[in-house]
Amino acid sequence: MKLHWALASPFVRKVMVVAHETGTAERLQLIETTVSMGEANTVVQRTNPLSKIPTLILEDGTSLYDSRTICEYLDSLHTGPKLFPPAPQRWDALRRHSLGDGLMDALILWRQERLKPQARQTPEWLATFARKIEVALSQLDEEADSLARRPFDIGHIALGCALGYMDFRFADVDWRAGAPRLAGWHATFEARPSAIATHPSRPSRPS
């Protein structure tokens, strides 16, 4: 299987954490791929018209996207404990998965706005993104103890990758100061072999 991949993408990292957790990482041929908001990648568009990563190309040539679909597909390829658990645990895992993905989306848009020249920035947008992140982190800090107790699942992975992206791209934001319990949980996430192997500071492994 071929995966359109980029080291810095939190959505790609989420897929790769799942791949390592499910024992499918070695089945992936990583294709280093650049996509941007300003220009569509015509190579990626051959398999994903939205020009987004991650995009997974299966052995029969069909493609899967986005990261949620790819993660669930990889989880279907192994016989161990599932990262997408059955009901009733499934619904809370999916809620946390959605929250993690939403955090990634908000962080990417926030970063794009922060990268603009100051004269072109929209202060209301910056304030709104910051507030969304603040409220989400506060809620997650209240949930940190239950996160630690639950069996590891896709919700943990999405949240861990979102917080890791915040560390990677928002070094000036000390999110741990306001969410100490969440920070403690995140340290356990980053200590997992799957998280160590996919950390954005590691050298790339594209084929």
C-alpha positions in Angstrom: 0.0 0.0 0.0 1.2 3.5 -0.8 0.6 6.5 1.5 0.9 10.1 0.5 2.7 11.4 3.5 4.4 14.4 5.2 6.3 14.4 8.4 4.7 17.6 9.8 1.1 16.7 9.2 -0.8 15.8 12.4 -3.4 13.9 10.3 -0.6 11.8 8.7 0.9 11.2 12.1 -2.4 9.9 13.4 -2.5 7.4 10.6 1.1 6.4 11.2 0.5 5.9 14.9 -2.4 3.6 14.0 -0.2 1.8 11.6 2.4 1.1 14.3 -0.2 0.2 16.8 -1.8 -2.3 14.4 1.4 -3.8 13.1 0.7 -2.5 9.5 3.4 0.2 9.3 5.8 -2.0 7.3 3.2 -2.6 4.7 3.1 1.1 3.8 5.3 2.6 1.1 5.5 6.3 2.2 5.4 8.9 -0.6 6.7 12.2 0.6 4.1 14.7 -0.6 3.6 18.4 -0.4 0.1 20.0 -0.4 -0.9 23.5 0.3 -4.0 25.7 0.5 -2.6 27.9 -2.3 -2.2 25.3 -5.0 -3.6 21.8 -5.7 -1.1 19.0 -6.1 -2.1 17.4 -9.4 -0.3 14.1 -8.6 -2.4 13.7 -5.4 -5.5 14.6 -7.3 -5.2 11.5 -9.5 -6.2 9.5 -6.4 -7.8 12.2 -4.2 -9.6 15.1 -6.0 -9.4 17.3 -2.9 -5.5 17.3 -3.0 -5.2 16.4 0.6 -2.9 14.1 2.7 -3.0 11.5 4.0 -4.3 9.5 1.0 -3.9 5.8 0.9 -3.6 3.8 -2.3 -4.5 0.1 -1.9 -2.8 -2.7 -3.7 -5.6 -2.9 -6.2 -5.2 0.8 -7.1 -8.2 2.1 -5.2 -7.7 5.0 -2.8 -9.0 5.8 0.6 -9.2 9.2 2.3 -9.4 11.0 4.7 -7.4 10.1 7.8 -10.5 8.8 9.6 -11.3 6.3 6.9 -7.7 5.2 6.6 -7.3 4.7 10.3 -10.4 2.5 10.5 -9.2 0.5 7.4 -5.9 -0.2 9.0 -7.6 -1.2 12.2 -9.6 -3.8 10.2 -6.3 -5.5 9.1 -5.3 -7.0 12.4 -6.7 -9.4 15.0 -5.6 -7.6 18.2 -7.6 -5.3 20.4 -9.4 -2.8 18.1 -8.6 1.0 18.2 -12.2 1.5 17.0 -14.0 -0.4 19.8 -17.5 -1.8 19.7 -20.5 -0.1 21.2 -21.0 1.3 23.7 -17.4 2.3 24.1 -17.3 3.2 20.4 -19.3 6.4 20.8 -17.0 8.0 23.3 -13.9 7.0 21.3 -15.5 8.6 18.2 -16.4 11.7 20.1 -12.8 12.1 21.3 -11.6 11.3 17.8 -13.7 14.1 16.4 -12.5 16.5 19.1 -8.9 15.6 18.2 -9.5 16.1 14.5 -11.3 19.4 15.2 -8.4 20.6 17.3 -6.0 19.8 14.4 -8.2 21.7 11.9 -8.4 24.7 14.2 -4.7 24.7 14.9 -3.8 24.5 11.2 -6.1 27.4 10.4 -4.8 29.4 13.4 -1.3 28.8 12.2 -2.1 29.9 8.7 -3.6 33.2 10.1 -0.6 33.8 12.3 1.8 33.3 9.4 0.2 36.2 7.5 1.8 39.6 7.6 0.3 41.4 10.6 -1.5 43.9 8.4 -3.4 41.0 6.7 -4.3 39.2 9.9 -7.9 39.2 11.1 -7.8 39.8 14.9 -11.2 38.4 15.4 -10.2 35.1 13.8 -7.0 34.9 15.9 -9.0 35.5 19.1 -11.6 32.9 18.1 -9.1 30.2 17.3 -7.3 30.9 20.5 -10.5 30.7 22.5 -11.6 27.4 20.9 -8.3 25.8 21.7 -8.4 27.2 25.3 -11.9 25.8 25.9 -11.1 22.4 24.4 -8.0 22.1 26.5 -9.9 23.0 29.6 -12.5 20.3 28.9 -9.8 17.8 28.2 -8.0 18.6 31.4 -11.2 17.7 33.3 -11.3 14.4 31.4 -7.6 13.6 31.8 -8.1 11.0 34.6 -10.7 9.1 32.6 -8.4 9.2 29.5 -5.7 7.5 31.5 -8.1 4.8 32.7 -9.7 3.9 29.4 -8.2 1.3 27.1 -6.1 3.0 24.4 -8.2 3.7 21.3 -8.5 6.1 18.3 -9.7 8.9 20.5 -6.4 8.8 22.5 -4.4 8.8 19.2 -6.3 11.8 17.7 -5.9 13.9 20.9 -2.3 12.9 21.4 -1.4 13.9 17.8 -3.3 17.2 18.1 -1.4 18.1 21.3 1.9 17.0 19.7 1.1 19.3 16.7 0.6 22.1 19.2 4.0 21.5 20.6 5.6 21.3 17.2 4.0 24.5 15.7 3.1 26.6 18.7 6.1 26.5 20.9 5.2 30.0 22.2 1.9 28.7 23.6 2.4 27.2 27.0 -0.8 25.0 27.0 0.5 22.8 29.8 0.3 25.6 32.3 -3.5 25.7 32.1 -4.0 21.9 31.6 -1.5 20.1 34.0 -3.5 16.9 34.2 -3.8 16.7 30.4 -0.1 17.4 30.2 0.6 14.4 32.4 -1.6 12.2 30.2 0.1 13.5 27.0 3.5 12.6 28.4 2.3 8.9 28.6 1.1 9.1 25.0 4.4 10.5 23.7 6.2 7.7 25.5 4.5 5.0 23.5 6.7 3.3 20.9 4.2 4.3 18.2 4.3 8.0 19.2 8.1 8.0 19.4 8.4 6.4 15.9 6.1 9.1 14.4 7.3 12.2 16.2 7.7 15.1 13.8 11.2 15.7 15.0 12.3 12.3 13.7 14.0 11.8 10.4 11.6 11.0 7.5 11.1 7.5 6.2 9.6 7.9 2.8 10.3 5.3 0.1 
